[in-house]
Amino acid sequence: MGEAKRLDGLFCDQVLLAGGWASGVLLRFDGQGLVTGVEAGLPAPPPGVERAAGPVVPGMPNLHSHAFQRAMAGLTERAGPAEDSFWTWREVMYGFVRRIDPDTLQAVAAMAYAEMLEQGYTAVAEFHYLHHAPDGRPYADPAEMSKRILAAAEAAAIGVTHLPVLYNHGGFGGRPAGDGQRRFLNDPDRLLAIAEACRAVPGGHRVGLALHSLRAVTAAEAEAALAGLAAADPSAPVHIHVAEQVAEVDACLDWSGRRPVEWLLDRGWPATSWCLVHATHVTPDEVAGLAASGAVAGLCPTTEADLGDGLFPARDFLAQGGRFGVGSDSQVVISAAEELRLLEFGQRLAARRRNLLAPGPGASTGAALYRAAVAGGQQALGLPAPAPGITVGQRADLVVLDADDPRLYGRSGDDLLDSYVFAGNGRAVRDVVAAGRLVVRDGRHVGAEAIRRGWRHAVDRLAA
């Protein structure tokens, strides 16, 4: 990649700390890319310390990504012979995934990760289920595809929490998987071996585990995988797709007599290390149980809109202290601000009212959403010191907004974040620091040329 400058610190004229907005702040970083010092009230930067070119906010964690799907974004927008839905989209995805090899995956993932950084994401949870060769046989190294994801993250210099996915069936109750799913399949032992191989790869990444969904694993398989993960790393994140579609909820009821989130809560599994992705179709009791569990709701509004999933009851969930973060999921849109904007706008369209996710009268909607998604995303990725703003002990993941952008010019404090979320145009991010390295300068990733060259080669191969 291009030169990613390692910073010892950054002077911020305006910065969002964990305790709120502050001026004249010196942030200090160590060699591991963590924030080690926060000193406020300084008139100017000390000698040798770079000055941020605009207001500084914490980087947004992307808590749900399928990086390979970046290469198919925009290619599923032709109407089929019957009503289109998530299930028809899934069949298109199965056909596309047959053409992806390790080199293509790495190039596509690097492109997605560079775009994430350019749009304000500084770390990503990769929900990775593309494990094997097109015929379903493991590669000589069963962790080959996972290692390509780690290599792509290293090339883009984004923080990654890698989540190898347990996926072994095609429906509830252990139904056999279909031909389109054969690249995804592992039993718990093989999946845990992939996770262990990823832990052995040098670098600052985290490794957790994902259960694809209750329709793709049996209870016994899930229990075995969770026990193995707990033995390796008791604090490791656990993610799962759940209750994304009405048909999924109905099938779960037919199988177990319980709705998907209800089934998980009855077993007592969701906890602060868990992230329930989508959880779109939930009852008031499930909302209350999920909020009380301390687990994070992983919301992906642009993908959920693209697939016609429905709307998560965010207002009720937040009113009960629920924690959430956002993710780019299928990569049809890569923008931290747009996920937050659509989250609020979806609630407005359903209720025909405004500022529904603000925490109270006079509160800033955009700033509240941004703070909450930062803290929830950090928790879901297993990052240190989760907080709604920058604090000592966190990764030095920072976004410098462009104060000269017409939509942000003259704004400060929470008004700045409201304008960024609700009046942005996708070009408001100026510079990005990830783990203490300056990886985006003037809106462009420092390794953009090489990453885009690899992307073009990969797309040409996929089209051949």
C-alpha positions as CSV (number, residue, x, y, z in Angstrom):
1,M,0.0,0.0,0.0
2,G,1.0,3.6,-0.1
3,E,2.7,5.3,2.8
4,A,0.5,5.1,5.9
5,K,2.1,7.5,8.3
6,R,2.5,6.3,11.9
7,L,1.4,9.0,14.3
8,D,2.6,9.5,17.9
9,G,-0.3,11.8,18.5
10,L,-2.8,14.3,17.0
11,F,-3.7,17.8,18.1
12,C,-7.4,18.5,17.7
13,D,-8.9,21.9,17.7
14,Q,-12.3,20.3,18.2
15,V,-12.8,16.6,19.2
16,L,-15.5,14.4,20.5
17,L,-14.2,12.7,23.7
18,A,-16.0,10.2,25.8
19,G,-17.1,13.0,28.1
20,G,-18.3,15.3,25.3
21,W,-16.9,17.8,22.9
22,A,-13.6,19.5,23.8
23,S,-11.2,22.1,22.3
24,G,-7.4,22.2,22.1
25,V,-6.9,18.5,22.8
26,L,-3.7,16.5,22.4
27,L,-4.2,12.8,21.8
28,R,-1.2,10.6,22.4
29,F,-0.8,7.1,20.8
30,D,1.5,4.2,21.5
31,G,3.3,1.9,19.1
32,Q,0.3,-0.6,19.3
33,G,-2.1,2.0,18.0
34,L,-3.9,2.7,21.3
35,V,-4.8,6.1,22.8
36,T,-2.5,6.6,25.8
37,G,-3.1,10.2,26.7
38,V,-5.8,12.9,26.4
39,E,-4.7,16.4,27.3
40,A,-7.3,19.2,26.9
41,G,-7.1,23.0,26.9
42,L,-3.9,23.5,24.9
43,P,-3.5,26.6,22.8
44,A,-1.5,24.9,20.0
45,P,0.1,21.5,19.2
46,P,3.5,20.7,20.7
47,P,6.4,20.6,18.2
48,G,6.4,17.6,15.9
49,V,2.7,16.8,16.5
50,E,0.4,16.8,13.5
51,R,-2.7,19.1,13.7
52,A,-6.0,17.7,12.5
53,A,-7.3,19.4,9.5
54,G,-10.9,19.5,10.8
55,P,-13.1,18.4,13.7
56,V,-12.3,14.9,15.0
57,V,-14.8,12.2,15.9
58,P,-14.2,8.5,16.8
59,G,-14.1,6.1,13.9
60,M,-17.2,4.1,13.3
61,P,-17.0,0.3,13.7
62,N,-18.7,-1.7,10.9
63,L,-20.2,-4.6,12.8
64,H,-21.4,-6.7,9.9
65,S,-19.7,-7.3,6.6
66,H,-19.7,-9.9,3.8
67,A,-16.8,-8.4,1.9
68,F,-17.1,-10.6,-1.2
69,Q,-20.5,-9.2,-1.9
70,R,-18.9,-5.9,-2.8
71,A,-18.3,-7.3,-6.3
72,M,-22.0,-8.0,-6.9
73,A,-23.4,-4.7,-5.6
74,G,-25.8,-3.3,-8.2
75,L,-26.1,-6.6,-10.2
76,T,-29.3,-7.8,-8.5
77,E,-31.6,-5.0,-9.6
78,R,-33.5,-6.8,-12.5
79,A,-37.0,-8.0,-11.7
80,G,-37.5,-11.8,-11.7
81,P,-40.4,-13.8,-13.1
82,A,-42.0,-13.9,-9.6
83,E,-42.1,-11.5,-6.7
84,D,-38.5,-10.7,-5.6
85,S,-37.4,-11.0,-2.0
86,F,-34.4,-11.9,0.1
87,W,-34.8,-15.5,-1.0
88,T,-34.6,-14.7,-4.7
89,W,-31.6,-12.4,-4.1
90,R,-30.0,-15.3,-2.3
91,E,-30.2,-17.6,-5.3
92,V,-28.4,-14.9,-7.4
93,M,-25.7,-14.7,-4.7
94,Y,-25.2,-18.4,-4.8
95,G,-24.6,-18.3,-8.5
96,F,-22.2,-15.4,-8.2
97,V,-20.2,-17.0,-5.3
98,R,-19.2,-20.0,-7.5
99,R,-16.8,-17.8,-9.4
100,I,-14.8,-16.4,-6.5
101,D,-11.3,-17.8,-5.9
102,P,-8.8,-16.8,-3.1
103,D,-7.0,-14.1,-5.2
104,T,-10.4,-12.6,-6.2
105,L,-11.7,-12.6,-2.7
106,Q,-8.6,-10.8,-1.4
107,A,-8.7,-8.1,-4.0
108,V,-12.4,-7.5,-3.6
109,A,-12.2,-7.4,0.2
110,A,-9.3,-5.0,0.1
111,M,-11.4,-2.7,-2.1
112,A,-14.3,-2.9,0.2
113,Y,-12.1,-2.2,3.2
114,A,-10.5,0.8,1.6
115,E,-13.9,2.2,0.8
116,M,-15.0,1.7,4.3
117,L,-12.1,3.7,5.6
118,E,-12.8,6.5,3.1
119,Q,-16.4,6.6,4.4
120,G,-15.6,6.7,8.1
121,Y,-15.4,3.1,9.2
122,T,-12.2,2.3,11.0
123,A,-12.7,-1.4,12.0
124,V,-14.9,-4.2,10.6
125,A,-16.4,-7.5,11.8
126,E,-16.1,-9.8,8.8
127,F,-18.9,-12.4,9.0
128,H,-17.1,-14.9,6.8
129,Y,-18.7,-18.1,5.5
130,L,-17.0,-18.5,2.1
131,H,-14.6,-21.2,3.2
132,H,-14.1,-23.8,0.5
133,A,-13.5,-24.3,-3.2
134,P,-16.4,-24.1,-5.6
135,D,-17.0,-27.9,-5.5
136,G,-17.2,-27.7,-1.7
137,R,-13.9,-29.3,-1.0
138,P,-11.6,-27.6,1.5
139,Y,-8.5,-25.9,0.2
140,A,-5.1,-27.5,1.1
141,D,-5.2,-25.0,4.0
142,P,-8.8,-25.1,5.2
143,A,-8.2,-21.5,6.5
144,E,-7.1,-20.2,3.1
145,M,-10.0,-17.9,2.5
146,S,-10.0,-16.6,6.1
147,K,-6.3,-15.8,5.7
148,R,-7.1,-13.9,2.5
149,I,-9.5,-11.8,4.5
150,L,-6.9,-11.0,7.0
151,A,-4.4,-10.2,4.3
152,A,-6.9,-7.8,2.7
153,A,-7.5,-6.1,6.0
154,E,-3.8,-5.7,6.5
155,A,-3.4,-4.2,3.0
156,A,-6.1,-1.7,3.6
157,A,-4.9,-1.1,7.2
158,I,-8.4,-1.5,8.7
159,G,-8.9,-3.1,12.1
160,V,-10.7,-6.5,11.7
161,T,-12.6,-8.8,14.0
162,H,-12.7,-12.0,12.0
163,L,-15.7,-14.2,12.5
164,P,-15.5,-17.6,10.8
165,V,-19.1,-18.8,10.3
166,L,-20.5,-22.1,11.3
167,Y,-22.9,-23.1,8.5
168,N,-23.8,-26.7,8.1
169,H,-27.5,-27.1,7.0
170,G,-30.1,-25.7,4.6
171,G,-33.0,-25.3,7.0
172,F,-34.2,-25.6,10.6
173,G,-33.8,-29.0,12.2
174,G,-30.7,-30.0,10.3
175,R,-32.1,-30.1,6.8
176,P,-29.5,-30.9,4.2
177,A,-27.8,-28.0,2.6
178,G,-28.3,-27.2,-1.1
179,D,-25.8,-27.2,-3.9
180,G,-25.4,-23.4,-3.7
181,Q,-24.3,-23.6,-0.1
182,R,-21.6,-26.3,-0.4
183,R,-18.7,-23.7,-0.2
184,F,-19.9,-22.6,3.2
185,L,-20.2,-25.9,5.1
186,N,-18.2,-27.0,8.2
187,D,-18.8,-29.0,11.3
188,P,-17.9,-27.4,14.6
189,D,-14.4,-29.0,14.8
190,R,-13.4,-27.9,11.4
191,L,-14.8,-24.4,12.0
192,L,-12.9,-24.1,15.3
193,A,-9.7,-25.3,13.6
194,I,-10.1,-22.4,11.1
195,A,-10.6,-20.0,13.9
196,E,-7.4,-21.3,15.7
197,A,-5.4,-21.0,12.4
198,C,-6.5,-17.3,12.2
199,R,-5.4,-16.6,15.7
200,A,-2.0,-17.8,14.8
201,V,-1.6,-15.3,12.0
202,P,0.5,-12.3,13.1
203,G,-1.2,-9.0,13.4
204,G,-3.6,-7.0,15.6
205,H,-6.8,-8.7,14.5
206,R,-9.4,-10.3,16.8
207,V,-11.0,-13.6,16.1
208,G,-14.5,-14.6,17.3
209,L,-17.1,-16.9,15.8
210,A,-20.4,-16.6,14.1
211,L,-23.4,-18.9,13.9
212,H,-24.8,-18.2,10.5
213,S,-28.4,-18.6,11.6
214,L,-30.6,-21.0,13.5
215,R,-31.6,-22.5,10.2
216,A,-28.0,-23.3,9.3
217,V,-26.8,-25.0,12.6
218,T,-28.4,-27.4,15.0
219,A,-28.6,-26.7,18.7
220,A,-25.9,-29.4,19.4
221,E,-23.6,-27.9,16.8
222,A,-24.0,-24.4,18.1
223,E,-23.3,-25.6,21.7
224,A,-20.1,-27.4,20.6
225,A,-18.8,-24.4,18.7
226,L,-19.6,-22.0,21.6
227,A,-17.9,-24.3,24.1
228,G,-14.8,-24.5,21.8
229,L,-14.7,-20.7,21.4
230,A,-15.1,-20.2,25.2
231,A,-12.1,-22.5,25.8
232,A,-10.0,-20.6,23.4
233,D,-11.1,-17.1,24.3
234,P,-13.9,-16.5,26.8
235,S,-14.3,-12.9,25.8
236,A,-14.4,-13.5,22.0
237,P,-17.4,-12.0,20.1
238,V,-20.2,-14.2,18.9
239,H,-22.5,-13.0,16.1
240,I,-25.6,-14.6,14.5
241,H,-28.1,-13.6,11.8
242,V,-31.6,-13.8,13.3
243,A,-35.2,-13.0,12.5
244,E,-34.3,-11.1,9.3
245,Q,-37.3,-12.4,7.3
246,V,-40.9,-13.3,8.2
247,A,-40.5,-16.6,6.4
248,E,-37.6,-17.4,8.7
249,V,-39.6,-16.6,11.8
250,D,-42.5,-18.8,10.6
251,A,-40.2,-21.7,9.9
252,C,-38.6,-21.4,13.3
253,L,-42.1,-21.5,14.9
254,D,-42.9,-24.6,12.9
255,W,-39.7,-26.2,14.0
256,S,-39.5,-25.3,17.7
257,G,-42.6,-23.5,18.7
258,R,-40.5,-20.4,19.4
259,R,-39.5,-17.4,17.4
260,P,-35.8,-17.1,16.7
261,V,-34.9,-14.4,19.2
262,E,-37.2,-16.0,21.7
263,W,-35.4,-19.3,21.2
264,L,-32.0,-17.7,21.8
265,L,-33.3,-15.9,24.9
266,D,-34.8,-19.1,26.3
267,R,-31.4,-20.7,26.2
268,G,-29.8,-17.7,27.9
269,W,-27.2,-17.3,25.2
270,P,-27.2,-13.6,24.3
271,A,-24.9,-11.6,26.5
272,T,-22.6,-8.6,26.1
273,S,-20.2,-10.6,23.8
274,W,-23.0,-11.3,21.4
275,C,-24.3,-9.4,18.4
276,L,-27.7,-10.4,17.0
277,V,-27.6,-9.2,13.3
278,H,-30.9,-7.8,11.9
279,A,-33.4,-9.0,14.5
280,T,-35.9,-7.3,12.3
281,H,-39.0,-9.2,13.2
282,V,-39.3,-9.2,17.0
283,T,-42.1,-9.0,19.5
284,P,-42.2,-6.5,22.4
285,D,-41.2,-9.3,24.8
286,E,-38.2,-10.1,22.5
287,V,-37.3,-6.5,22.3
288,A,-37.3,-6.3,26.1
289,G,-35.3,-9.5,26.5
290,L,-32.7,-8.5,23.9
291,A,-32.2,-5.1,25.5
292,A,-31.9,-6.6,29.0
293,S,-29.3,-9.2,27.8
294,G,-26.7,-6.5,27.0
295,A,-26.2,-8.0,23.5
296,V,-25.8,-5.6,20.6
297,A,-28.4,-5.4,17.8
298,G,-26.5,-5.4,14.5
299,L,-28.5,-3.1,12.2
300,C,-27.8,-2.8,8.5
301,P,-30.4,-0.4,7.2
302,T,-29.2,0.0,3.6
303,T,-29.0,-3.8,3.1
304,E,-32.3,-4.4,5.0
305,A,-33.9,-1.8,2.7
306,D,-32.3,-3.3,-0.4
307,L,-33.6,-6.8,0.4
308,G,-37.0,-5.6,1.5
309,D,-36.5,-7.1,5.0
310,G,-38.5,-4.7,7.1
311,L,-37.8,-2.2,9.9
312,F,-36.3,-3.1,13.3
313,P,-38.3,-1.5,16.2
314,A,-35.4,0.8,17.1
315,R,-37.4,3.3,19.1
316,D,-38.8,0.8,21.6
317,F,-35.4,-1.0,21.8
318,L,-33.4,2.2,22.5
319,A,-36.1,3.4,25.0
320,Q,-35.3,0.2,27.0
321,G,-31.5,0.8,27.0
322,G,-30.8,-1.4,24.0
323,R,-27.4,-1.3,22.4
324,F,-26.9,-1.2,18.7
325,G,-24.3,-0.7,16.0
326,V,-24.4,-0.5,12.2
327,G,-22.9,-2.5,9.3
328,S,-22.6,-2.4,5.6
329,D,-23.5,-6.1,5.2
330,S,-23.9,-6.7,1.5
331,Q,-21.9,-3.6,0.5
332,V,-24.6,-2.2,-1.7
333,V,-23.8,1.0,0.1
334,I,-20.6,1.7,2.1
335,S,-21.2,4.7,4.3
336,A,-21.3,5.0,8.1
337,A,-23.4,8.2,7.9
338,E,-25.9,6.7,5.5
339,E,-26.6,3.7,7.7
340,L,-27.5,6.1,10.6
341,R,-29.5,8.4,8.3
342,L,-31.6,5.5,6.9
343,L,-32.1,4.0,10.4
344,E,-33.8,7.2,11.5
345,F,-35.6,7.8,8.2
346,G,-37.1,4.4,8.2
347,Q,-38.6,5.0,11.6
348,R,-39.9,8.4,10.4
349,L,-41.6,6.8,7.4
350,A,-43.3,4.2,9.5
351,A,-44.5,6.6,12.2
352,R,-44.9,9.7,10.0
353,R,-43.0,11.7,12.7
354,R,-39.5,13.2,13.0
355,N,-36.5,12.8,15.3
356,L,-37.8,9.6,16.7
357,L,-34.5,8.2,17.9
358,A,-33.3,11.3,19.8
359,P,-33.0,10.5,23.5
360,G,-35.2,13.3,24.7
361,P,-36.5,16.9,24.0
362,G,-33.8,19.1,22.7
363,A,-31.4,16.2,22.1
364,S,-29.5,15.9,18.8
365,T,-30.7,12.9,16.8
366,G,-27.6,12.5,14.6
367,A,-25.1,13.0,17.4
368,A,-27.0,10.5,19.7
369,L,-27.1,7.9,16.9
370,Y,-23.4,8.4,16.1
371,R,-22.4,8.1,19.8
372,A,-24.5,5.0,20.4
373,A,-23.4,3.2,17.2
374,V,-19.7,3.8,18.0
375,A,-20.1,2.3,21.5
376,G,-22.2,-0.6,20.4
377,G,-20.0,-1.3,17.4
378,Q,-16.9,-1.3,19.6
379,Q,-18.6,-3.8,22.0
380,A,-19.7,-6.0,19.1
381,L,-16.2,-6.2,17.7
382,G,-14.6,-6.9,21.0
383,L,-12.6,-3.7,20.9
384,P,-11.0,-2.3,24.1
385,A,-12.7,0.4,26.2
386,P,-16.1,0.8,24.4
387,A,-17.3,4.3,24.8
388,P,-19.3,6.9,22.8
389,G,-16.3,9.1,22.3
390,I,-12.5,8.9,22.3
391,T,-10.9,7.8,25.5
392,V,-7.6,6.4,26.9
393,G,-7.3,2.6,26.2
394,Q,-9.1,2.6,22.9
395,R,-7.7,1.9,19.5
396,A,-6.6,5.2,18.0
397,D,-9.4,5.1,15.4
398,L,-10.3,8.7,14.4
399,V,-12.2,10.4,11.6
400,V,-11.3,14.0,10.7
401,L,-14.3,15.7,9.1
402,D,-13.9,18.2,6.3
403,A,-14.8,21.6,7.9
404,D,-14.8,23.2,4.5
405,D,-17.5,20.9,3.1
406,P,-20.5,23.2,2.4
407,R,-22.8,21.0,4.5
408,L,-20.4,21.2,7.5
409,Y,-19.0,24.6,7.2
410,G,-19.7,26.8,10.3
411,R,-21.0,23.8,12.3
412,S,-19.6,22.7,15.6
413,G,-20.5,20.2,18.4
414,D,-23.6,18.2,18.0
415,D,-24.8,20.4,15.1
416,L,-21.7,19.1,13.2
417,L,-22.8,15.5,13.6
418,D,-26.4,16.2,12.8
419,S,-25.2,17.8,9.5
420,Y,-22.8,14.9,8.8
421,V,-25.5,12.3,9.3
422,F,-28.5,14.0,7.8
423,A,-27.1,16.5,5.3
424,G,-24.0,14.7,4.0
425,N,-23.2,13.7,0.5
426,G,-20.6,11.0,1.1
427,R,-17.6,13.3,0.8
428,A,-17.4,14.8,4.3
429,V,-14.6,12.5,5.6
430,R,-11.2,14.2,5.0
431,D,-8.7,12.1,6.9
432,V,-8.8,8.8,8.8
433,V,-6.5,7.4,11.4
434,A,-6.7,3.7,12.1
435,A,-4.8,2.2,15.0
436,G,-2.6,5.4,15.0
437,R,-1.8,5.2,11.2
438,L,-3.0,7.9,8.8
439,V,-4.7,5.7,6.1
440,V,-6.9,8.3,4.4
441,R,-5.6,11.7,3.4
442,D,-7.8,14.3,1.7
443,G,-10.6,11.8,1.2
444,R,-8.5,9.1,-0.5
445,H,-7.0,6.0,0.8
446,V,-3.2,6.1,0.8
447,G,-3.1,2.8,-1.0
448,A,-5.9,3.5,-3.4
449,E,-3.9,3.1,-6.6
450,A,-2.7,-0.5,-5.9
451,I,-6.0,-1.6,-4.3
452,R,-8.1,-0.3,-7.2
453,R,-5.7,-2.0,-9.7
454,G,-6.3,-5.3,-7.9
455,W,-10.1,-4.6,-7.8
456,R,-10.2,-4.0,-11.6
457,H,-8.3,-7.3,-12.3
458,A,-10.7,-9.2,-10.0
459,V,-13.8,-7.8,-11.6
460,D,-12.4,-8.6,-15.1
461,R,-11.9,-12.2,-13.9
462,L,-15.3,-12.5,-12.5
463,A,-16.9,-11.2,-15.7
464,A,-14.8,-13.6,-17.9
